[in-house]
Amino acid sequence: MIALVKFVHIAAIAVWSAGVISLPGLYVQRAHVKDEDALLRLQRLVRFAYIAIISPAAFLAVVTGTALIFLRQTFEPWFSVKLAFVGILAILHVLTGLVVIRLFREGEIYPVWRFVTATVLSGGVVIAIFVVVLAKPAVDLAVLDVLAEPGGLKRLFDEFSPWRKP
């Protein structure tokens, strides 16, 4: 059972990661399309990839990952770091969806600098997730101890806040 869930999880992560990394490459093609028919085909391809492939893969990755948490009882500090990177990947996924909505309006283009930035950032996040999962580094998260105690968040905020409350 665990092996099957892990297999589906890894496959879903592969599709999700590949989609988030590769979609900016499709977006940048918008500037090179002059024909209305070709633009419509590109829009259909991008929307299909995002809605029918990448988003379901993201959902499946999160669901199977959540199932693995309970099946494997992974409550290690490195796992919190991994989840933080997964959260960043989810934010990039949502931002990518917002681009899909806006990009195909009249006169819109996706600049090359944004393509490079999005591709490098999403690729870096995916690599960070893989490194954390494979290396399972020893992480000392003293912040988690503070968050576990009553009033810990207030105490943590007071230490970093330049404005003191009376």
Secondary structure, DSSP 8 states (H G I E B T S, - for coil): -HHHHHHHHHHHHHHHHHHHHHHHHHHGGGGG--SHHHHHHHHHHHHHIIIIIIHHHHHHHHHHHHHHHHHHT---HHHHHHHHHHHHHHHHHHHHHHHHHHHTSTT----HHHHHHHHHHHHHHHHHHHHHHHH------HHHHHHHSTTHHHHHHHHH-SS---
